[in-house]
């Protein structure tokens, strides 16, 4: 059990993150763990397809062939342990590949596997076929694997923050009912689970973030009481500051008083962040409640096909020409479908990149001299979309002057449309297992509480009346913001730049006004929650992403731009407010 500070480096935010992260973090003095998150919600379906073609695959191959190959020897020499959910659909296959690599490099590596999350047999059937169904496990199996002596822990589907919390459970001996510390460790993991998003990546004030080419990946310095400091390696780019970390805390969460994880229900409403030195922010104040009695399951299913065609168009009235070209393609192909006895598209999305299509009625009216037509479609039959793919290129000689071709060479590809859905199962219906050195054991998990959660509150402060001499400014003048996705819902966290701005924001950026401002994108309910510890509001926008993930045909299926659009919302404020 550790009594001092434990250093943990966040070396991957998704499958495809930069190869510079792990070597950079492994060189940090005193580093004890490198943790990796590879599994976006739809990555599991991609890995399931890979395993179907080759039983030895189904894991994030980059973890073995890129990351581990770079740092395995260094980490072995320095006693740095690796924890990764890179196992995906085949944690045992990932472990075998790591063992082979270690032998090749002449490194002794004791590898543990956490699995049992695959609950495909329990998934309700949808559309054509369910491709994957995996329960989100927590940190207890990871802590057990470390206690057994593993140098590397490879898991299947776990919540993103569990790779960090598992290390802290092991190091500090926290009990499973020590909910405040579990919430603090989960917040630490949540802040670094997206890599550079904790060190200035995606920050609202991006111009203030230096040296993008040499971005520093996040480093946690954690104490046994649950407090921790976020920093980054010396001499690297990026920026560790309170507003950027507040943005990341609110990223992809719903009710900040009830952030539900397998090990604990977290309350982040009273979290405090304080800059305690250059590139150093201390975080305290997370609170925890007993976990629920269920696991969330992320499942995917195949539902027809999709295809995206593009055309680059230049010259006068490029925007109008691009839109008319897309409309003509739809009209022509629908005529071909009718003659062939094919049904209509199940969905279409025509947008003009460069014309602020995502801003809807808030787009600036201006002519473009260069635009990209983007036409995304879906259909039950692959044959129909093969017709669509053939009918993009004829635009080059048939219609608009200045049509220069597609963004990508050749015809667009027709691919299966994979959709995601979630459901819940009792915790006793998914058994977490740890396999290590030829032995497998089932890990006991607390049953959790069946009691319903009490929803968090909206902000309860008096909102000032707008003075007669008010000036109109965009929300970005008063706030920072970041947005993310959970299925077809998006969330937008709004953090006041100064405490005196919060009443003016709260009085005008309401659930109702946000629903109205984003009505061209958001079709469901908008709920606002208060996060007073960091002077913030969190908005949850339902039915906001056109189905979300690979089900969506939009240019922004993950809601990354939702905050940017909301930051253009005009607000009135006193002319003398600093």
JONOR-V661626 format. One record per residue. N is the residue number from 1. PSI is psi in whole degrees, -180 to 180 (* if undefined). OMEGA is omega in whole degrees, -180 to 180 (NA if undefined). BURIAL is I if it has 9 or more other ideal C-beta (glycine too) atoms within 8 Angstrom, else O. Layout:
<<N | PSI | OMEGA | BURIAL> <N | PSI | OMEGA | BURIAL>>
//
This chain:
<<1 | 136 | -177 | O> <2 | 145 | 175 | O> <3 | -13 | -178 | O> <4 | -159 | 180 | O> <5 | 136 | 177 | O> <6 | 124 | -180 | I> <7 | 130 | -180 | I> <8 | 132 | 179 | I> <9 | 132 | 178 | I> <10 | 100 | -167 | I> <11 | -1 | 178 | I> <12 | 131 | 177 | I> <13 | -13 | -180 | I> <14 | 166 | 176 | I> <15 | 109 | -175 | I> <16 | -1 | 178 | O> <17 | 167 | -171 | I> <18 | 145 | 177 | O> <19 | -9 | -179 | O> <20 | -16 | -170 | O> <21 | -56 | -173 | I> <22 | -47 | 177 | I> <23 | -38 | 179 | I> <24 | -46 | -177 | I> <25 | -34 | 180 | I> <26 | -21 | -179 | I> <27 | -6 | -179 | O> <28 | 127 | 179 | I> <29 | 135 | 178 | O> <30 | 5 | 179 | O> <31 | 133 | -178 | I> <32 | -31 | -179 | I> <33 | 144 | 163 | I> <34 | 129 | -179 | I> <35 | 148 | -172 | I> <36 | 133 | 172 | I> <37 | 122 | -178 | I> <38 | -12 | -163 | I> <39 | 92 | 166 | I> <40 | 166 | -173 | O> <41 | -37 | -176 | I> <42 | -4 | 178 | I> <43 | -33 | -178 | I> <44 | -37 | 180 | I> <45 | -36 | 177 | I> <46 | -43 | -180 | O> <47 | -34 | 177 | I> <48 | -40 | 178 | I> <49 | -39 | 179 | I> <50 | -41 | -180 | I> <51 | -33 | 179 | I> <52 | -33 | 179 | O> <53 | -32 | -178 | O> <54 | 111 | -176 | O> <55 | -19 | 180 | O> <56 | -10 | 180 | O> <57 | -162 | -176 | I> <58 | 11 | 176 | I> <59 | 171 | -179 | I> <60 | 97 | -173 | I> <61 | -27 | 179 | O> <62 | -32 | -179 | I> <63 | -37 | -180 | I> <64 | -56 | -169 | I> <65 | -23 | -180 | O> <66 | -62 | -171 | I> <67 | -58 | -176 | I> <68 | -37 | 178 | I> <69 | -34 | 180 | I> <70 | -39 | -166 | I> <71 | -5 | -173 | I> <72 | -43 | -179 | I> <73 | -44 | 179 | I> <74 | -45 | -179 | I> <75 | -38 | 177 | I> <76 | -44 | -179 | I> <77 | -33 | -175 | O> <78 | 2 | 179 | O> <79 | 28 | 179 | O> <80 | 128 | -179 | I> <81 | 148 | -177 | I> <82 | 135 | 177 | I> <83 | 122 | -175 | I> <84 | 141 | 172 | I> <85 | 27 | -177 | I> <86 | -11 | -179 | I> <87 | -28 | 176 | I> <88 | -120 | -180 | I> <89 | -4 | -175 | I> <90 | 67 | -179 | I> <91 | -36 | 180 | I> <92 | -38 | 177 | I> <93 | -38 | 177 | I> <94 | -42 | 180 | I> <95 | -41 | 178 | I> <96 | -41 | 178 | I> <97 | -37 | 177 | I> <98 | -40 | 178 | I> <99 | -41 | 178 | I> <100 | -42 | 179 | O> <101 | -44 | 180 | I> <102 | -42 | 178 | I> <103 | -41 | 178 | O> <104 | -39 | -178 | O> <105 | -7 | -178 | I> <106 | 36 | -177 | O> <107 | 137 | 173 | O> <108 | 118 | -179 | O> <109 | 121 | 177 | I> <110 | 119 | -169 | I> <111 | 130 | 175 | I> <112 | 149 | 180 | I> <113 | 131 | 173 | I> <114 | 123 | 178 | I> <115 | -167 | -175 | I> <116 | -3 | -177 | I> <117 | -16 | -178 | I> <118 | 111 | -179 | I> <119 | 36 | -177 | I> <120 | -37 | -178 | I> <121 | -18 | -178 | O> <122 | 2 | -176 | O> <123 | 138 | 173 | I> <124 | 145 | -178 | O> <125 | 141 | 177 | O> <126 | 139 | 174 | I> <127 | -132 | -172 | O> <128 | -55 | 180 | O> <129 | 145 | 174 | O> <130 | 130 | -176 | I> <131 | -40 | -179 | I> <132 | 154 | 175 | I> <133 | 114 | -174 | I> <134 | 129 | 177 | I> <135 | 142 | 176 | I> <136 | 104 | 176 | I> <137 | 168 | -179 | I> <138 | -151 | -170 | I> <139 | -17 | -174 | I> <140 | -42 | 177 | I> <141 | -34 | 179 | I> <142 | -44 | 178 | I> <143 | -40 | 179 | I> <144 | -41 | 178 | I> <145 | -40 | 178 | I> <146 | -39 | 179 | I> <147 | -31 | 178 | O> <148 | -16 | 177 | I> <149 | 15 | -178 | O> <150 | 137 | 171 | I> <151 | -31 | 179 | I> <152 | 132 | 175 | I> <153 | 121 | 179 | I> <154 | 126 | -179 | I> <155 | 167 | 166 | I> <156 | -134 | -177 | I> <157 | 113 | 169 | I> <158 | 159 | 174 | I> <159 | 149 | -171 | I> <160 | -38 | -176 | I> <161 | -11 | -175 | I> <162 | -29 | -179 | I> <163 | -30 | 175 | I> <164 | -47 | -179 | I> <165 | -36 | 178 | I> <166 | -42 | 178 | I> <167 | -41 | -178 | I> <168 | -38 | 175 | I> <169 | -44 | -180 | I> <170 | -46 | -175 | I> <171 | -40 | -173 | I> <172 | -5 | 179 | I> <173 | 30 | 179 | O> <174 | 141 | 177 | I> <175 | 159 | -179 | O> <176 | -15 | 177 | O> <177 | 11 | 176 | O> <178 | 73 | -164 | O> <179 | -36 | 180 | I> <180 | -43 | 179 | I> <181 | -37 | 177 | I> <182 | -37 | 177 | I> <183 | -40 | 179 | I> <184 | -44 | 178 | I> <185 | -34 | 177 | I> <186 | -39 | 176 | I> <187 | -42 | 177 | I> <188 | -46 | 179 | I> <189 | -38 | 180 | I> <190 | -37 | -178 | I> <191 | -30 | -177 | I> <192 | 0 | -174 | I> <193 | -17 | 179 | I> <194 | 27 | 174 | I> <195 | -123 | -173 | I> <196 | -5 | 173 | I> <197 | -15 | 176 | I> <198 | -10 | -174 | I> <199 | 31 | 176 | I> <200 | -8 | 177 | I> <201 | 136 | -179 | I> <202 | 13 | -177 | O> <203 | 140 | -180 | I> <204 | -47 | -179 | I> <205 | 63 | -173 | O> <206 | -26 | 179 | O> <207 | -21 | -180 | O> <208 | 3 | -178 | O> <209 | 113 | -175 | I> <210 | 159 | 165 | O> <211 | 60 | -179 | O> <212 | -35 | -177 | O> <213 | -21 | -177 | O> <214 | 38 | -177 | O> <215 | 134 | 175 | I> <216 | 137 | 177 | I> <217 | 155 | -169 | I> <218 | 145 | 176 | I> <219 | 130 | 174 | I> <220 | 138 | 169 | I> <221 | 104 | -168 | I> <222 | 142 | 178 | I> <223 | 163 | -174 | O> <224 | -24 | -180 | O> <225 | -1 | 179 | O> <226 | -12 | 176 | I> <227 | 155 | 179 | I> <228 | 160 | 177 | I> <229 | 138 | 176 | I> <230 | 132 | 177 | I> <231 | -163 | 178 | I> <232 | 165 | -179 | I> <233 | 144 | 178 | I> <234 | 145 | 176 | O> <235 | 10 | 180 | O> <236 | 165 | 177 | I> <237 | -174 | -178 | I> <238 | -176 | -178 | I> <239 | 124 | 174 | I> <240 | 113 | -177 | I> <241 | 163 | -176 | I> <242 | -49 | -177 | I> <243 | -40 | -180 | I> <244 | -40 | 179 | I> <245 | -34 | 175 | I> <246 | -40 | 175 | I> <247 | -46 | -177 | I> <248 | -35 | 178 | I> <249 | -38 | -178 | I> <250 | -6 | -176 | I> <251 | 124 | 174 | I> <252 | 33 | 172 | O> <253 | 161 | 178 | I> <254 | -106 | 178 | I> <255 | 113 | -176 | I> <256 | -13 | 174 | I> <257 | -10 | -177 | I> <258 | 66 | 175 | I> <259 | 103 | -169 | I> <260 | 121 | 176 | I> <261 | 164 | -177 | I> <262 | -31 | -175 | I> <263 | -20 | -172 | I> <264 | 151 | 169 | I> <265 | 119 | -173 | I> <266 | 143 | 172 | I> <267 | 110 | -178 | I> <268 | 8 | -171 | I> <269 | -27 | -178 | I> <270 | 19 | 178 | I> <271 | 137 | 178 | I> <272 | 141 | 178 | I> <273 | 135 | -177 | I> <274 | 129 | 175 | O> <275 | 122 | -175 | I> <276 | 11 | 179 | O> <277 | 173 | 178 | O> <278 | 125 | 178 | O> <279 | 36 | -179 | O> <280 | 124 | 178 | I> <281 | 124 | 177 | I> <282 | 140 | -176 | I> <283 | 128 | 178 | I> <284 | 171 | 168 | I> <285 | 1 | 176 | O> <286 | 142 | 178 | I> <287 | 152 | -176 | I> <288 | 156 | 176 | I> <289 | 163 | -180 | I> <290 | 145 | 178 | I> <291 | 164 | 175 | I> <292 | 174 | -177 | I> <293 | 15 | -177 | I> <294 | 155 | 169 | I> <295 | 141 | 167 | I> <296 | 139 | 178 | I> <297 | 129 | 174 | I> <298 | 122 | -177 | I> <299 | 153 | 178 | I> <300 | 151 | 178 | I> <301 | 152 | 178 | I> <302 | 134 | -177 | I> <303 | 76 | 179 | I> <304 | -151 | -173 | I> <305 | 164 | 179 | I> <306 | 158 | 178 | I> <307 | 146 | -180 | I> <308 | 122 | 177 | I> <309 | 147 | 179 | I> <310 | 153 | 173 | I> <311 | 133 | 174 | I> <312 | 127 | -175 | I> <313 | 132 | -178 | I> <314 | 173 | 178 | I> <315 | -172 | -179 | I> <316 | 143 | 177 | O> <317 | 43 | -178 | O> <318 | -38 | -179 | I> <319 | -49 | -179 | I> <320 | -39 | 179 | O> <321 | -39 | -180 | I> <322 | -45 | -179 | I> <323 | -43 | -180 | I> <324 | -35 | 177 | I> <325 | -45 | 179 | I> <326 | -42 | 179 | I> <327 | -37 | 179 | I> <328 | -39 | 178 | I> <329 | -44 | 178 | I> <330 | -45 | -179 | I> <331 | -44 | -179 | O> <332 | -48 | -176 | I> <333 | -34 | 176 | I> <334 | -36 | 175 | I> <335 | -41 | 177 | O> <336 | -42 | 180 | I> <337 | -47 | -178 | I> <338 | -43 | -179 | O> <339 | -27 | -179 | O> <340 | 0 | -180 | O> <341 | 25 | 180 | O> <342 | 149 | 178 | I> <343 | 169 | 177 | O> <344 | 168 | 174 | O> <345 | 147 | 173 | I> <346 | -27 | 177 | O> <347 | 152 | 175 | O> <348 | 154 | 175 | I> <349 | 109 | 179 | I> <350 | 121 | 178 | I> <351 | 160 | 177 | I> <352 | 108 | -179 | I> <353 | 135 | -176 | I> <354 | -14 | -177 | I> <355 | 12 | 179 | I> <356 | 39 | -178 | O> <357 | -38 | -178 | I> <358 | -19 | -180 | I> <359 | -9 | 177 | I> <360 | -125 | -177 | I> <361 | -9 | -179 | O> <362 | 4 | 179 | O> <363 | 147 | 178 | I> <364 | 131 | 179 | O> <365 | 114 | 177 | O> <366 | 153 | 179 | O> <367 | 148 | 176 | O> <368 | 146 | 174 | I> <369 | 2 | 175 | O> <370 | 128 | -178 | O> <371 | 159 | 177 | I> <372 | 118 | 170 | I> <373 | 128 | 176 | I> <374 | 120 | -179 | I> <375 | 110 | 179 | I> <376 | 136 | -176 | I> <377 | 158 | 173 | I> <378 | 155 | -177 | I> <379 | 153 | 179 | I> <380 | -29 | -174 | O> <381 | 134 | 179 | I> <382 | -35 | -179 | O> <383 | -41 | -179 | O> <384 | -41 | -178 | I> <385 | -22 | 172 | I> <386 | -35 | 173 | I> <387 | -47 | 178 | I> <388 | -47 | -177 | I> <389 | -34 | 180 | I> <390 | -25 | -172 | O> <391 | 10 | 175 | I> <392 | -50 | -174 | I> <393 | -36 | -179 | O> <394 | -19 | 177 | O> <395 | -23 | -177 | I> <396 | -21 | 178 | I> <397 | -5 | -172 | O> <398 | -32 | -165 | O> <399 | -95 | -166 | O> <400 | 134 | 170 | I> <401 | 144 | -178 | O> <402 | 7 | 176 | I> <403 | 115 | -172 | I> <404 | -10 | 179 | O> <405 | -176 | -179 | O> <406 | 162 | 177 | I> <407 | -37 | 179 | O> <408 | 145 | 179 | O> <409 | 145 | 176 | O> <410 | -180 | -180 | O> <411 | 149 | 176 | O> <412 | 152 | -177 | I> <413 | 145 | 172 | O> <414 | 124 | -176 | I> <415 | 155 | 175 | O> <416 | 143 | 177 | O> <417 | 115 | -179 | I> <418 | 126 | 179 | I> <419 | 153 | -177 | I> <420 | 143 | 170 | I> <421 | 162 | -177 | I> <422 | 151 | 171 | I> <423 | 176 | -176 | I> <424 | 146 | 175 | O> <425 | 154 | 176 | I> <426 | 146 | -175 | O> <427 | -25 | 180 | I> <428 | -2 | 179 | O> <429 | 0 | 175 | O> <430 | 116 | -173 | I> <431 | 114 | 177 | O> <432 | 133 | -179 | I> <433 | 148 | 172 | I> <434 | 126 | 177 | I> <435 | 128 | -176 | I> <436 | 125 | 177 | I> <437 | 48 | 173 | O> <438 | 0 | -180 | O> <439 | 145 | 178 | O> <440 | 134 | 177 | O> <441 | 146 | 176 | O> <442 | 136 | -175 | O> <443 | 122 | 178 | I> <444 | 133 | -179 | O> <445 | 130 | 177 | I> <446 | 143 | -174 | O> <447 | -30 | -178 | O> <448 | 171 | -176 | I> <449 | 133 | 176 | O> <450 | -3 | -176 | O> <451 | 138 | 178 | O> <452 | 151 | -180 | O> <453 | 144 | 176 | I> <454 | 119 | -176 | O> <455 | 150 | 175 | O> <456 | 169 | -173 | I> <457 | 159 | 170 | O> <458 | 171 | -178 | O> <459 | 132 | -178 | I> <460 | 72 | 175 | O> <461 | 151 | 178 | O> <462 | 136 | -179 | O> <463 | 124 | -175 | O> <464 | 153 | 175 | O> <465 | 145 | 180 | O> <466 | 124 | -178 | O> <467 | 162 | -178 | O> <468 | -25 | -179 | O> <469 | 26 | -178 | O> <470 | 153 | 173 | I> <471 | 154 | -180 | O> <472 | 127 | 180 | O> <473 | 155 | 174 | I> <474 | 153 | -179 | I> <475 | -32 | -179 | I> <476 | -23 | 177 | I> <477 | -26 | -175 | O> <478 | -14 | -169 | I> <479 | 158 | 165 | I> <480 | 160 | 178 | I> <481 | 151 | 172 | I> <482 | 145 | -179 | I> <483 | 159 | 178 | I> <484 | -166 | -174 | I> <485 | 155 | 165 | I> <486 | 96 | -176 | I> <487 | -125 | -179 | I> <488 | 6 | 176 | I> <489 | 150 | 174 | I> <490 | 152 | 171 | I> <491 | 150 | 176 | I> <492 | 117 | 174 | I> <493 | 128 | -180 | I> <494 | 120 | -179 | I> <495 | 124 | -180 | I> <496 | 136 | 178 | I> <497 | -31 | 177 | O> <498 | 149 | -179 | O> <499 | -36 | -178 | O> <500 | -11 | 177 | O> <501 | -24 | -171 | I> <502 | -44 | 178 | I> <503 | -37 | 180 | I> <504 | -37 | 176 | I> <505 | -48 | -177 | I> <506 | -34 | -178 | I> <507 | -22 | -175 | I> <508 | -29 | 179 | I> <509 | 77 | -179 | I> <510 | 171 | 176 | I> <511 | -40 | -178 | I> <512 | -44 | -178 | O> <513 | -34 | 177 | I> <514 | -42 | 177 | I> <515 | -39 | 180 | I> <516 | -43 | -177 | O> <517 | -33 | -177 | I> <518 | 22 | -176 | I> <519 | -26 | 180 | O> <520 | -13 | 179 | O> <521 | -37 | -172 | I> <522 | 121 | -177 | I> <523 | -11 | -177 | O> <524 | -161 | -176 | I> <525 | 148 | 173 | O> <526 | 128 | -180 | I> <527 | 138 | 179 | O> <528 | 136 | 177 | I> <529 | 149 | 178 | I> <530 | 142 | 174 | I> <531 | 74 | -170 | I> <532 | -25 | -179 | I> <533 | -36 | 179 | I> <534 | 15 | 178 | I> <535 | 52 | -171 | I> <536 | 165 | 171 | I> <537 | 141 | 176 | I> <538 | 125 | -180 | I> <539 | 132 | 174 | I> <540 | 122 | -175 | I> <541 | 113 | -177 | I> <542 | 151 | -178 | I> <543 | 56 | -171 | O> <544 | -10 | -169 | I> <545 | 23 | 178 | I> <546 | 34 | -177 | I> <547 | -26 | 177 | I> <548 | 154 | 176 | I> <549 | -142 | -178 | I> <550 | -9 | 176 | I> <551 | -23 | -176 | I> <552 | 143 | 176 | I> <553 | 0 | -176 | I> <554 | 163 | 176 | I> <555 | -21 | -180 | O> <556 | 71 | -175 | I> <557 | -15 | -177 | I> <558 | 7 | 175 | I> <559 | 19 | -177 | I> <560 | -32 | -177 | O> <561 | -2 | -176 | I> <562 | -41 | 179 | I> <563 | -38 | 180 | I> <564 | -38 | 178 | I> <565 | -45 | -178 | I> <566 | -31 | 179 | I> <567 | -13 | 176 | I> <568 | -3 | -178 | I> <569 | 128 | -179 | I> <570 | 135 | 176 | O> <571 | 154 | 175 | I> <572 | 137 | -179 | O> <573 | 157 | 177 | I> <574 | 143 | -176 | O> <575 | -21 | -178 | O> <576 | 9 | 177 | O> <577 | 129 | -176 | O> <578 | * | NA | O>>
//
